[in-house]
Amino acid sequence: MLKSVTLGVALLASAPLLGQGYGPNWFEDFDAAVAAAKEQNKDLLVDFTGSDW
C-alpha cells in the first residue's frame, strides 16, 4: 500500500515535467483559430462558457 501511495505521489509531482514542450495554443480570436486549424489540417475544440446564465 505504501509503495502505491509513494508511486502515485511521485507521478503527480512529475506531471508538470512530462508536459513540457506542449504549451497551450489557445486562441481568443475564432477566425484566427479556424485559419490555424485549416493550415495544420486539424479539428477545433470550441469551449463556450458563460457566467450570466
C-alpha distance matrix in Angstrom:
0.0 3.8 5.4 5.3 6.3 8.7 9.9 10.7 12.5 14.3 15.5 16.7 18.4 20.1 21.3 24.7 25.4 24.8 27.5 30.2 33.5 33.1 34.6 35.6 39.0 40.0 43.6 45.2 48.4 48.2 51.1 49.6 46.3 48.4 50.3 47.3 45.6 48.9 49.2 45.7 46.0 42.9 42.2 41.9 39.1 41.0 39.3 41.7 40.8 42.9 42.8 46.2 45.3
3.8 0.0 3.8 5.5 5.1 6.1 8.5 9.8 10.6 12.2 14.2 15.4 16.4 18.3 20.0 23.1 23.7 23.6 26.5 28.8 32.2 32.2 33.5 34.8 38.3 39.4 43.0 44.7 48.0 48.1 51.0 49.2 46.1 48.4 50.2 47.0 45.7 49.0 49.1 45.6 46.3 43.2 42.7 42.2 39.5 41.3 39.6 42.0 40.9 43.0 42.8 46.3 45.7
5.4 3.8 0.0 3.8 5.5 5.1 6.0 8.5 9.9 10.4 12.2 14.2 15.2 16.4 18.2 21.5 21.6 21.2 24.3 26.6 29.9 30.0 31.7 33.3 36.7 38.1 41.8 43.7 46.8 46.9 49.6 47.7 44.6 46.7 48.3 45.1 43.7 46.9 46.9 43.3 44.0 41.1 40.8 40.6 38.2 40.2 38.8 41.5 40.8 43.1 43.2 46.8 46.2
5.3 5.5 3.8 0.0 3.8 5.4 5.0 6.0 8.6 9.7 10.4 12.2 14.1 15.3 16.3 19.9 20.3 19.6 22.4 25.1 28.3 27.9 29.6 30.9 34.2 35.4 39.1 41.0 44.1 43.9 46.7 44.9 41.7 43.8 45.6 42.4 40.9 44.1 44.3 40.7 41.2 38.2 37.7 37.4 34.9 37.0 35.5 38.2 37.5 39.9 40.2 43.7 43.0
6.3 5.1 5.5 3.8 0.0 3.8 5.4 5.0 6.2 8.6 9.9 10.6 12.2 14.3 15.4 18.6 19.6 19.4 22.0 24.5 27.9 27.6 28.8 29.9 33.4 34.4 38.0 39.6 42.9 43.0 45.9 44.2 41.1 43.4 45.2 42.1 40.8 44.2 44.4 41.0 41.6 38.5 37.9 37.2 34.5 36.3 34.5 37.0 35.9 38.1 38.1 41.6 41.1
8.7 6.1 5.1 5.4 3.8 0.0 3.8 5.4 5.2 6.1 8.6 10.0 10.5 12.3 14.3 17.3 17.7 17.9 20.8 22.9 26.4 26.6 27.9 29.4 33.0 34.2 37.9 39.7 43.0 43.3 46.1 44.1 41.1 43.6 45.1 41.8 40.8 44.2 44.0 40.6 41.6 38.6 38.4 37.8 35.3 37.1 35.6 38.2 37.2 39.5 39.5 43.1 42.9
9.9 8.5 6.0 5.0 5.4 3.8 0.0 3.8 5.5 5.1 6.2 8.6 9.8 10.6 12.2 15.6 15.7 15.3 18.3 20.7 24.0 24.0 25.7 27.3 30.7 32.2 36.0 38.0 41.1 41.2 43.8 41.8 38.8 41.0 42.5 39.2 38.0 41.3 41.1 37.6 38.4 35.6 35.5 35.1 32.8 35.0 33.7 36.6 36.0 38.5 38.8 42.5 42.2
10.7 9.8 8.5 6.0 5.0 5.4 3.8 0.0 3.8 5.4 5.2 6.2 8.5 10.0 10.6 14.1 15.0 14.5 17.0 19.7 23.1 22.6 24.0 25.1 28.6 29.7 33.4 35.2 38.4 38.5 41.3 39.5 36.4 38.6 40.4 37.2 35.9 39.3 39.4 36.0 36.7 33.6 33.2 32.6 30.1 32.0 30.5 33.2 32.5 34.9 35.2 38.8 38.4
12.5 10.6 9.9 8.6 6.2 5.2 5.5 3.8 0.0 3.8 5.5 5.2 6.0 8.6 10.0 12.8 13.9 14.4 16.8 19.0 22.6 22.4 23.3 24.6 28.3 29.3 33.0 34.7 38.1 38.5 41.3 39.4 36.5 39.1 40.7 37.4 36.5 40.0 40.0 36.7 37.8 34.7 34.3 33.5 30.9 32.5 30.9 33.4 32.4 34.6 34.7 38.3 38.3
14.3 12.2 10.4 9.7 8.6 6.1 5.1 5.4 3.8 0.0 3.8 5.5 5.1 6.2 8.6 11.4 11.5 12.0 15.0 16.8 20.4 20.8 22.0 23.9 27.4 29.0 32.7 34.7 37.9 38.4 41.0 38.8 36.0 38.6 39.9 36.5 35.7 39.1 38.7 35.4 36.6 33.8 33.8 33.2 31.0 32.9 31.6 34.5 33.7 36.2 36.5 40.2 40.3
15.5 14.2 12.2 10.4 9.9 8.6 6.2 5.2 5.5 3.8 0.0 3.8 5.4 5.2 6.1 9.6 10.0 9.5 12.3 14.7 18.1 18.0 19.6 21.2 24.6 26.2 30.0 32.1 35.2 35.4 38.0 35.8 32.9 35.3 36.7 33.3 32.3 35.7 35.4 32.1 33.1 30.3 30.2 29.8 27.6 29.7 28.6 31.6 31.1 33.8 34.4 38.1 38.0
16.7 15.4 14.2 12.2 10.6 10.0 8.6 6.2 5.2 5.5 3.8 0.0 3.8 5.5 5.2 8.2 9.9 10.1 12.0 14.4 18.0 17.5 18.3 19.5 23.1 24.3 28.0 29.8 33.1 33.5 36.2 34.2 31.3 34.0 35.5 32.3 31.4 35.0 34.9 31.7 32.9 29.8 29.4 28.5 26.0 27.7 26.3 29.0 28.2 30.7 31.1 34.8 34.9
18.4 16.4 15.2 14.1 12.2 10.5 9.8 8.5 6.0 5.1 5.4 3.8 0.0 3.8 5.7 7.3 8.5 10.0 12.1 13.6 17.3 17.6 18.2 19.8 23.5 24.8 28.6 30.4 33.7 34.5 37.1 34.9 32.3 35.1 36.4 33.1 32.6 36.2 35.7 32.7 34.2 31.3 31.3 30.2 28.0 29.6 28.1 30.9 30.0 32.3 32.5 36.3 36.7
20.1 18.3 16.4 15.3 14.3 12.3 10.6 10.0 8.6 6.2 5.2 5.5 3.8 0.0 3.8 5.7 5.4 6.6 9.3 10.7 14.4 15.0 16.1 18.3 21.8 23.7 27.4 29.6 32.7 33.4 35.8 33.3 30.7 33.5 34.5 31.0 30.5 33.9 33.3 30.1 31.7 29.0 29.4 28.7 26.8 28.8 27.8 30.9 30.4 33.0 33.6 37.4 37.8
21.3 20.0 18.2 16.3 15.4 14.3 12.2 10.6 10.0 8.6 6.1 5.2 5.7 3.8 0.0 3.8 5.4 5.2 6.8 9.3 12.8 12.5 13.6 15.3 18.8 20.5 24.2 26.5 29.5 30.0 32.5 30.2 27.4 30.1 31.3 27.9 27.3 30.7 30.3 27.2 28.6 25.7 25.9 25.1 23.1 25.1 24.1 27.2 26.9 29.6 30.5 34.3 34.6
24.7 23.1 21.5 19.9 18.6 17.3 15.6 14.1 12.8 11.4 9.6 8.2 7.3 5.7 3.8 0.0 3.8 5.5 5.6 6.9 10.5 10.5 10.9 12.8 16.5 18.2 21.9 24.1 27.2 28.1 30.5 28.0 25.5 28.5 29.5 26.0 25.9 29.4 28.8 25.9 27.7 25.0 25.3 24.3 22.4 24.2 23.2 26.2 25.9 28.5 29.3 33.1 33.8
25.4 23.7 21.6 20.3 19.6 17.7 15.7 15.0 13.9 11.5 10.0 9.9 8.5 5.4 5.4 3.8 0.0 3.8 5.5 5.6 9.2 10.5 11.6 14.4 17.8 20.1 23.7 26.2 29.1 30.0 32.0 29.2 26.9 29.8 30.3 26.7 26.7 30.0 29.0 25.9 28.0 25.6 26.4 25.8 24.4 26.5 26.0 29.2 29.1 31.8 32.8 36.6 37.3
24.8 23.6 21.2 19.6 19.4 17.9 15.3 14.5 14.4 12.0 9.5 10.1 10.0 6.6 5.2 5.5 3.8 0.0 3.8 5.7 8.7 9.2 11.4 14.0 17.1 19.6 23.2 26.0 28.6 29.1 31.0 28.4 25.8 28.3 29.0 25.3 24.9 28.1 27.2 23.9 25.6 23.2 24.0 23.8 22.5 25.0 24.8 28.2 28.5 31.5 32.9 36.6 36.9
27.5 26.5 24.3 22.4 22.0 20.8 18.3 17.0 16.8 15.0 12.3 12.0 12.1 9.3 6.8 5.6 5.5 3.8 0.0 3.8 6.3 5.8 7.7 10.2 13.3 15.8 19.5 22.3 24.8 25.4 27.3 24.7 22.1 24.7 25.4 21.8 21.5 24.8 24.0 20.9 22.7 20.2 21.0 20.5 19.3 21.6 21.6 25.0 25.4 28.5 30.0 33.7 34.2
30.2 28.8 26.6 25.1 24.5 22.9 20.7 19.7 19.0 16.8 14.7 14.4 13.6 10.7 9.3 6.9 5.6 5.7 3.8 0.0 3.8 5.4 6.8 10.3 13.1 16.0 19.5 22.3 24.8 25.7 27.4 24.4 22.2 25.1 25.3 21.6 21.9 25.1 23.8 20.9 23.2 21.2 22.4 21.9 21.1 23.3 23.4 26.7 27.1 30.1 31.5 35.2 36.0
33.5 32.2 29.9 28.3 27.9 26.4 24.0 23.1 22.6 20.4 18.1 18.0 17.3 14.4 12.8 10.5 9.2 8.7 6.3 3.8 0.0 3.8 5.7 9.4 11.3 14.7 17.9 21.1 23.0 24.0 25.1 21.9 20.0 22.7 22.5 18.7 19.2 22.2 20.5 17.7 20.4 18.7 20.4 20.2 20.1 22.4 23.0 26.4 27.3 30.3 32.1 35.6 36.5
33.1 32.2 30.0 27.9 27.6 26.6 24.0 22.6 22.4 20.8 18.0 17.5 17.6 15.0 12.5 10.5 10.5 9.2 5.8 5.4 3.8 0.0 3.8 6.6 8.6 11.8 15.1 18.4 20.4 21.0 22.5 19.5 17.2 19.8 20.1 16.4 16.4 19.7 18.6 15.6 17.9 15.8 17.1 16.7 16.3 18.7 19.4 22.9 23.9 27.1 29.1 32.6 33.3
34.6 33.5 31.7 29.6 28.8 27.9 25.7 24.0 23.3 22.0 19.6 18.3 18.2 16.1 13.6 10.9 11.6 11.4 7.7 6.8 5.7 3.8 0.0 3.8 6.4 9.3 12.7 15.6 18.0 19.0 20.7 17.7 15.7 18.8 19.2 15.7 16.3 19.7 18.7 16.4 18.9 16.7 17.6 16.5 15.9 17.6 18.0 21.2 21.9 24.8 26.6 30.1 31.1
35.6 34.8 33.3 30.9 29.9 29.4 27.3 25.1 24.6 23.9 21.2 19.5 19.8 18.3 15.3 12.8 14.4 14.0 10.2 10.3 9.4 6.6 3.8 0.0 3.8 5.7 9.4 12.2 14.7 15.7 17.8 15.1 12.9 16.2 17.0 13.9 14.4 18.0 17.6 15.6 17.8 15.2 15.5 13.7 12.8 14.1 14.4 17.4 18.2 21.2 23.2 26.6 27.5
39.0 38.3 36.7 34.2 33.4 33.0 30.7 28.6 28.3 27.4 24.6 23.1 23.5 21.8 18.8 16.5 17.8 17.1 13.3 13.1 11.3 8.6 6.4 3.8 0.0 3.8 6.6 10.0 11.9 12.7 14.3 11.5 9.4 12.7 13.3 10.2 11.1 14.6 14.2 12.6 15.0 12.7 13.2 11.4 11.4 12.6 13.7 16.7 18.1 21.0 23.5 26.5 27.5
40.0 39.4 38.1 35.4 34.4 34.2 32.2 29.7 29.3 29.0 26.2 24.3 24.8 23.7 20.5 18.2 20.1 19.6 15.8 16.0 14.7 11.8 9.3 5.7 3.8 0.0 3.8 6.6 9.1 10.1 12.5 10.3 8.2 11.8 13.1 10.9 11.7 15.3 15.6 14.6 16.5 14.0 13.5 10.8 10.2 10.3 10.9 13.4 14.7 17.5 19.9 22.9 24.0
43.6 43.0 41.8 39.1 38.0 37.9 36.0 33.4 33.0 32.7 30.0 28.0 28.6 27.4 24.2 21.9 23.7 23.2 19.5 19.5 17.9 15.1 12.7 9.4 6.6 3.8 0.0 3.8 5.4 6.8 9.0 7.0 5.7 9.4 10.7 9.4 10.8 13.9 14.5 14.4 16.2 14.1 13.5 10.6 10.7 9.9 11.1 12.9 14.5 17.0 19.7 22.2 23.4
45.2 44.7 43.7 41.0 39.6 39.7 38.0 35.2 34.7 34.7 32.1 29.8 30.4 29.6 26.5 24.1 26.2 26.0 22.3 22.3 21.1 18.4 15.6 12.2 10.0 6.6 3.8 0.0 3.8 6.3 9.1 8.2 7.9 11.1 12.7 12.3 13.7 16.5 17.4 17.8 19.3 17.2 16.1 12.7 12.4 10.5 10.8 11.5 12.7 14.6 17.1 19.3 20.9
48.4 48.0 46.8 44.1 42.9 43.0 41.1 38.4 38.1 37.9 35.2 33.1 33.7 32.7 29.5 27.2 29.1 28.6 24.8 24.8 23.0 20.4 18.0 14.7 11.9 9.1 5.4 3.8 0.0 3.8 5.6 5.4 6.3 8.8 10.1 10.8 12.4 14.5 15.5 16.7 18.1 16.6 15.6 12.6 13.3 11.3 12.6 13.1 14.9 16.6 19.5 21.1 22.6
48.2 48.1 46.9 43.9 43.0 43.3 41.2 38.5 38.5 38.4 35.4 33.5 34.5 33.4 30.0 28.1 30.0 29.1 25.4 25.7 24.0 21.0 19.0 15.7 12.7 10.1 6.8 6.3 3.8 0.0 3.8 5.5 5.0 6.2 8.7 9.9 10.5 12.3 14.2 15.4 16.0 14.4 12.9 9.9 10.9 8.9 11.1 11.6 14.2 16.3 19.6 21.1 22.0
51.1 51.0 49.6 46.7 45.9 46.1 43.8 41.3 41.3 41.0 38.0 36.2 37.1 35.8 32.5 30.5 32.0 31.0 27.3 27.4 25.1 22.5 20.7 17.8 14.3 12.5 9.0 9.1 5.6 3.8 0.0 3.8 5.4 5.1 6.2 8.6 9.9 10.6 12.3 14.3 15.0 14.3 13.6 11.4 13.4 12.0 14.6 15.2 18.0 20.0 23.2 24.5 25.4
49.6 49.2 47.7 44.9 44.2 44.1 41.8 39.5 39.4 38.8 35.8 34.2 34.9 33.3 30.2 28.0 29.2 28.4 24.7 24.4 21.9 19.5 17.7 15.1 11.5 10.3 7.0 8.2 5.4 5.5 3.8 0.0 3.8 5.5 5.1 6.1 8.6 9.9 10.5 12.3 13.9 13.3 13.3 11.4 13.5 12.8 15.3 16.6 19.1 21.3 24.3 26.1 27.2
46.3 46.1 44.6 41.7 41.1 41.1 38.8 36.4 36.5 36.0 32.9 31.3 32.3 30.7 27.4 25.5 26.9 25.8 22.1 22.2 20.0 17.2 15.7 12.9 9.4 8.2 5.7 7.9 6.3 5.0 5.4 3.8 0.0 3.8 5.4 5.1 6.1 8.6 9.8 10.6 11.8 10.3 9.9 7.7 9.8 9.6 12.4 14.3 17.0 19.7 23.0 25.0 25.7
48.4 48.4 46.7 43.8 43.4 43.6 41.0 38.6 39.1 38.6 35.3 34.0 35.1 33.5 30.1 28.5 29.8 28.3 24.7 25.1 22.7 19.8 18.8 16.2 12.7 11.8 9.4 11.1 8.8 6.2 5.1 5.5 3.8 0.0 3.8 5.5 5.1 6.2 8.6 10.0 10.1 9.3 8.7 7.4 10.4 10.4 13.8 15.5 18.7 21.4 24.9 26.5 26.9
50.3 50.2 48.3 45.6 45.2 45.1 42.5 40.4 40.7 39.9 36.7 35.5 36.4 34.5 31.3 29.5 30.3 29.0 25.4 25.3 22.5 20.1 19.2 17.0 13.3 13.1 10.7 12.7 10.1 8.7 6.2 5.1 5.4 3.8 0.0 3.8 5.5 5.2 6.1 8.7 9.7 10.1 10.9 10.4 13.6 14.0 17.3 19.0 22.0 24.6 28.0 29.7 30.3
47.3 47.0 45.1 42.4 42.1 41.8 39.2 37.2 37.4 36.5 33.3 32.3 33.1 31.0 27.9 26.0 26.7 25.3 21.8 21.6 18.7 16.4 15.7 13.9 10.2 10.9 9.4 12.3 10.8 9.9 8.6 6.1 5.1 5.5 3.8 0.0 3.8 5.5 5.0 6.2 8.3 8.3 9.8 9.5 12.5 13.6 16.7 19.0 21.9 24.7 28.0 30.1 30.7
45.6 45.7 43.7 40.9 40.8 40.8 38.0 35.9 36.5 35.7 32.3 31.4 32.6 30.5 27.3 25.9 26.7 24.9 21.5 21.9 19.2 16.4 16.3 14.4 11.1 11.7 10.8 13.7 12.4 10.5 9.9 8.6 6.1 5.1 5.5 3.8 0.0 3.8 5.4 5.2 5.7 4.8 6.1 6.6 10.1 11.8 15.3 17.9 21.0 24.2 27.6 29.7 29.9
48.9 49.0 46.9 44.1 44.2 44.2 41.3 39.3 40.0 39.1 35.7 35.0 36.2 33.9 30.7 29.4 30.0 28.1 24.8 25.1 22.2 19.7 19.7 18.0 14.6 15.3 13.9 16.5 14.5 12.3 10.6 9.9 8.6 6.2 5.2 5.5 3.8 0.0 3.8 5.5 4.9 6.4 8.0 9.4 13.1 14.7 18.3 20.6 23.9 26.9 30.5 32.3 32.4
49.2 49.1 46.9 44.3 44.4 44.0 41.1 39.4 40.0 38.7 35.4 34.9 35.7 33.3 30.3 28.8 29.0 27.2 24.0 23.8 20.5 18.6 18.7 17.6 14.2 15.6 14.5 17.4 15.5 14.2 12.3 10.5 9.8 8.6 6.1 5.0 5.4 3.8 0.0 3.8 5.6 7.9 10.6 12.0 15.5 17.2 20.7 23.1 26.2 29.2 32.6 34.6 35.0
45.7 45.6 43.3 40.7 41.0 40.6 37.6 36.0 36.7 35.4 32.1 31.7 32.7 30.1 27.2 25.9 25.9 23.9 20.9 20.9 17.7 15.6 16.4 15.6 12.6 14.6 14.4 17.8 16.7 15.4 14.3 12.3 10.6 10.0 8.7 6.2 5.2 5.5 3.8 0.0 3.8 5.5 8.9 10.8 14.0 16.5 19.8 22.7 25.6 28.9 32.2 34.6 34.8
46.0 46.3 44.0 41.2 41.6 41.6 38.4 36.7 37.8 36.6 33.1 32.9 34.2 31.7 28.6 27.7 28.0 25.6 22.7 23.2 20.4 17.9 18.9 17.8 15.0 16.5 16.2 19.3 18.1 16.0 15.0 13.9 11.8 10.1 9.7 8.3 5.7 4.9 5.6 3.8 0.0 3.8 7.1 10.0 13.4 16.0 19.5 22.4 25.6 29.0 32.5 34.6 34.4
42.9 43.2 41.1 38.2 38.5 38.6 35.6 33.6 34.7 33.8 30.3 29.8 31.3 29.0 25.7 25.0 25.6 23.2 20.2 21.2 18.7 15.8 16.7 15.2 12.7 14.0 14.1 17.2 16.6 14.4 14.3 13.3 10.3 9.3 10.1 8.3 4.8 6.4 7.9 5.5 3.8 0.0 3.8 6.7 9.8 12.7 16.1 19.2 22.4 25.9 29.3 31.6 31.3
42.2 42.7 40.8 37.7 37.9 38.4 35.5 33.2 34.3 33.8 30.2 29.4 31.3 29.4 25.9 25.3 26.4 24.0 21.0 22.4 20.4 17.1 17.6 15.5 13.2 13.5 13.5 16.1 15.6 12.9 13.6 13.3 9.9 8.7 10.9 9.8 6.1 8.0 10.6 8.9 7.1 3.8 0.0 3.8 6.8 9.7 13.2 16.1 19.4 22.9 26.4 28.6 28.1
41.9 42.2 40.6 37.4 37.2 37.8 35.1 32.6 33.5 33.2 29.8 28.5 30.2 28.7 25.1 24.3 25.8 23.8 20.5 21.9 20.2 16.7 16.5 13.7 11.4 10.8 10.6 12.7 12.6 9.9 11.4 11.4 7.7 7.4 10.4 9.5 6.6 9.4 12.0 10.8 10.0 6.7 3.8 0.0 3.8 6.1 9.7 12.5 15.8 19.3 22.8 25.0 24.6
39.1 39.5 38.2 34.9 34.5 35.3 32.8 30.1 30.9 31.0 27.6 26.0 28.0 26.8 23.1 22.4 24.4 22.5 19.3 21.1 20.1 16.3 15.9 12.8 11.4 10.2 10.7 12.4 13.3 10.9 13.4 13.5 9.8 10.4 13.6 12.5 10.1 13.1 15.5 14.0 13.4 9.8 6.8 3.8 0.0 3.8 6.6 9.9 12.9 16.6 19.9 22.4 21.8
41.0 41.3 40.2 37.0 36.3 37.1 35.0 32.0 32.5 32.9 29.7 27.7 29.6 28.8 25.1 24.2 26.5 25.0 21.6 23.3 22.4 18.7 17.6 14.1 12.6 10.3 9.9 10.5 11.3 8.9 12.0 12.8 9.6 10.4 14.0 13.6 11.8 14.7 17.2 16.5 16.0 12.7 9.7 6.1 3.8 0.0 3.8 6.5 9.8 13.2 16.8 19.0 18.6
39.3 39.6 38.8 35.5 34.5 35.6 33.7 30.5 30.9 31.6 28.6 26.3 28.1 27.8 24.1 23.2 26.0 24.8 21.6 23.4 23.0 19.4 18.0 14.4 13.7 10.9 11.1 10.8 12.6 11.1 14.6 15.3 12.4 13.8 17.3 16.7 15.3 18.3 20.7 19.8 19.5 16.1 13.2 9.7 6.6 3.8 0.0 3.8 6.4 10.0 13.4 15.9 15.5
41.7 42.0 41.5 38.2 37.0 38.2 36.6 33.2 33.4 34.5 31.6 29.0 30.9 30.9 27.2 26.2 29.2 28.2 25.0 26.7 26.4 22.9 21.2 17.4 16.7 13.4 12.9 11.5 13.1 11.6 15.2 16.6 14.3 15.5 19.0 19.0 17.9 20.6 23.1 22.7 22.4 19.2 16.1 12.5 9.9 6.5 3.8 0.0 3.8 6.9 10.6 12.6 12.1
40.8 40.9 40.8 37.5 35.9 37.2 36.0 32.5 32.4 33.7 31.1 28.2 30.0 30.4 26.9 25.9 29.1 28.5 25.4 27.1 27.3 23.9 21.9 18.2 18.1 14.7 14.5 12.7 14.9 14.2 18.0 19.1 17.0 18.7 22.0 21.9 21.0 23.9 26.2 25.6 25.6 22.4 19.4 15.8 12.9 9.8 6.4 3.8 0.0 3.7 7.0 9.6 9.6
42.9 43.0 43.1 39.9 38.1 39.5 38.5 34.9 34.6 36.2 33.8 30.7 32.3 33.0 29.6 28.5 31.8 31.5 28.5 30.1 30.3 27.1 24.8 21.2 21.0 17.5 17.0 14.6 16.6 16.3 20.0 21.3 19.7 21.4 24.6 24.7 24.2 26.9 29.2 28.9 29.0 25.9 22.9 19.3 16.6 13.2 10.0 6.9 3.7 0.0 3.8 5.9 6.5
42.8 42.8 43.2 40.2 38.1 39.5 38.8 35.2 34.7 36.5 34.4 31.1 32.5 33.6 30.5 29.3 32.8 32.9 30.0 31.5 32.1 29.1 26.6 23.2 23.5 19.9 19.7 17.1 19.5 19.6 23.2 24.3 23.0 24.9 28.0 28.0 27.6 30.5 32.6 32.2 32.5 29.3 26.4 22.8 19.9 16.8 13.4 10.6 7.0 3.8 0.0 3.8 5.6
46.2 46.3 46.8 43.7 41.6 43.1 42.5 38.8 38.3 40.2 38.1 34.8 36.3 37.4 34.3 33.1 36.6 36.6 33.7 35.2 35.6 32.6 30.1 26.6 26.5 22.9 22.2 19.3 21.1 21.1 24.5 26.1 25.0 26.5 29.7 30.1 29.7 32.3 34.6 34.6 34.6 31.6 28.6 25.0 22.4 19.0 15.9 12.6 9.6 5.9 3.8 0.0 3.8
45.3 45.7 46.2 43.0 41.1 42.9 42.2 38.4 38.3 40.3 38.0 34.9 36.7 37.8 34.6 33.8 37.3 36.9 34.2 36.0 36.5 33.3 31.1 27.5 27.5 24.0 23.4 20.9 22.6 22.0 25.4 27.2 25.7 26.9 30.3 30.7 29.9 32.4 35.0 34.8 34.4 31.3 28.1 24.6 21.8 18.6 15.5 12.1 9.6 6.5 5.6 3.8 0.0
